[in-house]
Amino acid sequence: MANDDGTVSVINGRTNTVTATIPVGGVPFGVAVDPKTNTIYVTNHFSDTVSVISGRTNTVTATIPVGGDPNGVAVDRKTNTIYVANLRDSTVSMISGRTNTVTATIPVGREPFGVAVNAKTNTIYVANEVNRAHPCPTTFSSHSMIGGVKHQAKPPCQASSGTAHYVLLCPVTIFSTSSRAR
């Protein structure tokens, strides 16, 4: 659990008690876990960094600079790749879990907020916040998927991939990393 005081609380799920408090960067926001490596990734919204925590020792092992105002974070445990939505820059930072370095910065829709990974299809979904007062406007710009396949959000926030149809609360950028180097 990320806290406003620049810490992450570790909670034992059996006893529901806090077992550790870990100092991280300014205003920790998103938290993701790679169960395969027992590594935790925390976005630090005001520090423009990601803290890497060892689940074995509950200590920060690395601090990775990313884009402006990082929010959502997701782990692809199959590829040991971490994806961070950078709100201010309208980008996603792609991080190697092996080297704890940013390997790519991917432009996405306006103000990306959340990110999720489908490891089975090697597809990353990024929720883009357009307008806080009207989260689902009636007009959108198109976003390109990596690999050249285009996605056009349609009112009221609908998108089709050719094989599936999605109804969304906000525009979403969808991309595949299958053609990207690791």
N, C-alpha and C positions, 0 to 999 in steps of 0.2 A: 504494500500500500504506500503510494507516494504522499508526502506531507508538504504543507506550505512552508515549513521551517527548513527546507533543504535537506530532508532526510527521507529514508525509506524504512518503513516498519516491516519486520518479518514476523508473521503470525503462524504459530503452530496450529494446523488444521484439526488436530485431535483434541487439543486442550483449549483452543480459542484464546490463547494468551500471546502477547508480544514477547518474542524471544531475543530480538536484536533490533537495534536502530542504527541505520547506516547513513553517515553523512554523504551527500552527493552534491550536485550543482544547484543553481538558483531556480526555484519553483519547479521541482520535479513534477512531471505531468503524466507521461505514458510509461507503462511497465510491460515488458514481455519476457517470457522465459523460454530458454532452449533446454528442454528436459534431457536431450541427448548429451549435451555438454555440461549440464547443471550450471548454466550461465544466465544471468539476469541482465536485461538492458533497460535503462531508465532514461527517458528524454528529460532534459533540463531546459525548460522553456525560456528562462531569462538568460541562461548561460550559453545558449546555442551549442550545447554539447550533449553527448550520450555517455552516461556512466555505465561501465561494464563491471558487474559484481560477480564474484565467485560464490556460487551457492554452497560450496563446501566450507568456506571460511567466513562468509558474509562480510567480505571486504571489497572495496573498489580496486580493480586490477588495472583499469585503463580509463581514460577520459578521451573521447573522440570528438573533435570539432565537426559540426555539421552545419546545415543551413540555418537561416533565421527563424526563431520561434518554433523549435521542434515540438510536435504534439504526439501524434500516434506513432506506434512502433509495432512491428510484427517480425516474427522469425520464420524463416524457411529452414526447418531443421534438416531437410533432405540435402540442401546445398550449403548449409551453414552460412546463410546470407541474412542480413538484417536490413529491414526497410524502415526509413524514418520519414514521416510527412513533415515538411518544413513550411509552416503557415505563411510567414512573411515573404519567403522567396518563391513560393508556388513551385516547389521542387520536392523530389523524394531523393534522399541520400541512400545509396546502396552500400552496405558495409560488409566486408569480409569478416566473418566470425573467427577465421583462422589467424588473421593478421591485425584485427581491430583497426582497420583503415578504411576510409571511404574509397570505393573502387569506381563509382559512377555517381553523377548527379543528374537526375532525370526530370526535365520540365514536365509538369502536369497541369491540371486545371487550376483555377484561381483559389487560393487559400486552402490547400489540402489540410485536412484535419485528422481523419482516421485512415488506417491502412490495414489490409488483411491479406493473407497469403493462402492460396490453394496449392499446397505442395504436390498434390496428385497431378494437376494440370499445368504446374509451373506458371500460374497466373497470379498477378498482384492486383488488388482492387484498392483504389484510393478515393475516399470521399472528399469532394471539393466543396468548401463552404463558399457560396456566392455572395449572399447578402443576409446578414443576421436578422434584419427586419422582415425579410421575405425569403425564407430558405428555399423556396421552390418557384423561381420566376418563370415566366412563360416563354422566354427566349434564351437560347444558349449558344455558345460557340462550340464548334466541333473540336474534339481532341483526337490525336493520333495515337494508335497503339504501336508499341515497338514491334517492328516487323512489317510495318506499312499498312496494317488493316485499320481502317478508320471507324470511329464510333461517334455517332451524333446523338446527343441527348435531345429528346423531343418532349414538348409539353404533354401531360404534366409529369415531367421528369421520367421519361421512359427511354429505354435503350434496348436495342436488339443486337445480338451477336451473330445472327444467322441460324444458330441452333438453340438459342434460349432467348427469353424475353424477360426484362427486369423492369419493375416499377420502383422508382427511387424517391427518397425524400429530398435529395440534393443531387446535383450532377456528380458523376463518378468517372474517373479515368481508369481504364482497364488496360493493362499491358502484360505481355508475356516476356519472360527473360530467356526463353529457350535459345534465342539467337545471340545472346550477350555472352561475352567471355567471362569466366569466373576467375 
